[in-house]
């Protein structure tokens, strides 16, 4: 990579039976994946998003990780080898391209890269290479700031969101970012929006709940090619 080339990130997702949670977490720590979160399936009424992700069982754990593009395939293969995801009912793993990433996420993952902006700056290469009709805006914030986030998102055009509860997994005692000790308990807020509204919504969330606020949020987006139930509204 050249000095001025932006780092391209992918979302690595792993859904496993609850009994394999510790094993996957150990793999991610061994591989120094510094930015990963766990959300657990709940026994209460499941949301559409939880069902879509395979989390409508109380016995599942969802891992969300941000990894460099050049490492994503090898890491997914390693998890498959050690957890045997191919066994029936064991779990699934997947990677997905990102259509936008907040500057804070880039700094967190690539500490040896010179900062190219603040929370409002998106990864230009991720944004330019992907075209989609809709986007999923995924925000990971400290618990207790969901209302603040949704207020900002709705003012930017969002119609609603879905909240998952999770926690950040520490790596090698990594206790501070921007000089702030992180809160491990997190809320993961999922918002579906038309592509043309994505940047405004991400910018509003970053301003209200970014890394330089008490919410300590990171915002990213994934392209969605097709969706049902969103045809007649501007955002959902």
C-alpha positions in Angstrom: 0.0 0.0 0.0 1.3 3.5 -0.8 1.6 6.1 1.9 -1.5 8.0 0.7 -3.7 5.0 -0.2 -6.7 4.7 2.1 -7.1 1.5 4.1 -10.0 -0.6 2.8 -11.9 -2.4 5.5 -14.4 -5.3 5.5 -17.0 -6.4 8.0 -16.3 -9.9 9.2 -19.3 -11.5 10.8 -19.4 -14.8 12.6 -22.6 -16.4 14.1 -22.0 -19.5 16.3 -23.7 -21.6 18.9 -23.3 -19.9 22.3 -20.9 -22.7 23.5 -18.3 -21.6 20.9 -18.3 -18.0 21.9 -15.1 -18.2 24.0 -13.3 -20.1 21.2 -14.0 -17.5 18.6 -13.1 -14.7 21.0 -9.7 -16.4 21.7 -9.0 -16.7 17.9 -9.8 -13.0 17.4 -7.5 -12.0 20.3 -4.7 -14.2 19.1 -4.9 -12.7 15.6 -4.9 -9.1 17.2 -8.3 -8.2 15.8 -8.6 -5.0 17.8 -12.1 -4.0 16.8 -14.7 -6.7 17.5 -17.9 -6.9 19.3 -20.2 -9.6 20.5 -24.0 -9.5 20.5 -26.1 -12.3 22.1 -29.4 -13.6 20.9 -32.2 -13.0 23.4 -35.1 -15.2 24.4 -37.6 -12.4 24.1 -39.4 -11.3 20.9 -36.8 -11.3 18.1 -36.6 -8.3 15.8 -36.5 -8.8 12.0 -32.8 -7.9 11.9 -32.0 -10.5 14.6 -33.9 -13.1 12.6 -32.1 -12.1 9.4 -28.8 -12.5 11.2 -29.7 -15.9 12.6 -30.0 -14.6 16.1 -33.6 -15.5 16.8 -32.3 -18.4 19.0 -31.2 -17.8 22.5 -28.2 -20.0 21.9 -26.4 -17.9 19.3 -23.6 -15.3 19.5 -22.9 -12.7 16.8 -19.4 -11.4 16.3 -19.0 -8.1 14.3 -15.4 -7.3 13.3 -13.7 -4.7 11.2 -10.6 -6.1 9.4 -8.4 -4.9 6.5 -9.5 -6.3 3.2 -6.3 -8.1 2.6 -6.7 -10.1 5.9 -10.4 -10.9 5.7 -10.3 -14.2 3.7 -7.4 -15.7 5.7 -9.1 -14.9 9.0 -12.4 -16.4 7.9 -10.6 -19.6 6.8 -8.8 -19.8 10.1 -12.1 -19.5 12.1 -13.6 -22.2 9.8 -10.7 -24.5 10.5 -10.7 -24.1 14.3 -14.4 -23.9 14.9 -15.6 -26.2 12.0 -18.4 -23.9 10.9 -19.2 -26.3 8.1 -20.7 -28.8 10.7 -24.5 -28.6 10.7 -25.8 -26.1 13.2 -22.3 -25.0 14.3 -22.5 -21.5 12.8 -21.7 -19.4 9.7 -19.1 -16.8 8.8 -19.2 -14.1 6.2 -17.5 -11.0 5.0 -19.1 -7.9 3.5 -17.7 -4.8 1.8 -18.3 -1.4 3.5 -19.7 1.6 1.7 -18.5 4.0 4.3 -16.4 4.1 7.5 -16.0 6.8 10.1 -12.4 8.1 10.5 -12.3 6.9 14.1 -12.6 3.3 13.0 -9.7 3.7 10.5 -7.5 5.1 13.3 -8.4 2.4 15.7 -7.5 -0.4 13.3 -4.5 1.2 11.5 -2.7 3.0 14.3 0.5 3.2 12.3 -1.3 5.0 9.5 -1.4 8.7 9.5 -4.8 10.1 10.4 -6.7 11.4 7.3 -9.6 13.1 9.2 -12.0 13.0 12.0 -15.3 11.2 12.7 -17.0 12.8 9.8 -14.5 11.7 7.2 -15.4 8.5 5.3 -13.0 6.1 3.7 -12.9 7.4 0.2 -11.9 4.1 -1.5 -14.7 2.1 0.2 -17.2 4.7 -0.7 -16.3 5.2 -4.3 -16.0 1.5 -5.4 -19.5 0.4 -4.2 -22.9 1.5 -5.6 -26.1 0.3 -4.1 -29.7 1.4 -3.9 -29.8 1.2 -0.1 -27.3 1.1 2.8 -27.3 -0.4 6.3 -25.8 2.2 8.7 -24.3 0.3 11.7 -23.4 2.4 14.8 -21.7 1.0 17.8 -22.0 3.2 20.9 -21.8 3.1 24.7 -25.0 2.0 26.2 -27.3 4.8 27.3 -27.0 7.0 24.2 -29.4 5.3 21.8 -32.0 8.1 22.1 -29.3 10.7 21.4 -28.2 8.8 18.3 -31.7 8.2 17.0 -32.7 11.9 17.5 -29.7 12.9 15.3 -30.4 10.2 12.7 -34.0 11.1 12.4 -33.2 14.8 12.0 -31.0 13.7 9.0 -33.8 11.7 7.5 -33.8 8.3 9.1 -37.2 6.8 9.9 -36.2 4.3 12.6 -33.7 1.7 13.7 -33.1 -1.6 15.5 -31.0 -1.9 18.6 -28.9 -5.0 19.6 -27.0 -5.2 22.9 -23.4 -6.3 22.9 -20.0 -5.7 24.4 -16.5 -4.7 23.1 -13.8 -7.4 23.5 -10.5 -6.0 24.8 -7.2 -7.0 23.2 -4.0 -7.2 25.1 -5.1 -4.8 27.8 -5.9 -2.1 25.2 -7.6 0.2 27.6 -7.7 3.6 26.0 -8.4 5.3 22.6 -8.0 9.0 22.2 -7.0 8.9 25.9 -10.5 7.6 27.0 -11.0 4.4 28.8 -13.7 2.5 26.8 -17.0 1.3 28.2 -17.3 -2.4 27.3 -21.1 -2.6 27.3 -22.3 -1.4 23.9 -25.5 -0.8 21.9 -25.4 -1.7 18.2 -27.9 0.4 16.2 -29.0 -0.7 12.8 -30.6 1.8 10.4 -31.7 1.0 6.8 -31.7 4.0 4.4 -31.7 4.9 0.8 -28.2 5.3 -0.5 -28.4 9.0 -1.2 -29.2 9.7 2.5 -26.5 7.6 4.0 -23.7 10.2 4.2 -26.0 12.8 5.9 -27.2 10.2 8.5 -23.6 9.0 9.2 -22.4 12.5 9.6 -25.2 13.5 12.0 -24.6 10.4 14.1 -20.8 11.0 14.2 -21.4 14.6 15.3 -23.8 13.6 18.1 -22.2 10.3 19.2 -18.7 10.1 17.7 -15.5 9.1 19.4 -15.0 12.6 20.8 -18.3 12.4 22.7 -19.3 10.4 25.8 -21.1 7.9 23.5 -17.7 7.0 21.9 -19.4 5.7 18.8 -18.0 4.3 15.6 -20.2 4.4 12.5 -20.0 2.3 9.3 -22.2 1.3 6.4 -22.8 -1.7 4.2 -24.3 -1.7 0.8 -27.7 -3.4 0.3 -28.6 -4.4 -3.2 -32.3 -5.3 -2.8 -34.7 -4.8 0.1 -38.4 -5.4 0.7 -40.7 -3.1 2.7 -38.7 0.1 1.9 -40.0 0.9 -1.5 -42.4 3.7 -0.6 -40.4 5.5 2.1 -37.3 7.6 2.0 -35.6 5.7 4.9 -36.2 3.1 7.5 
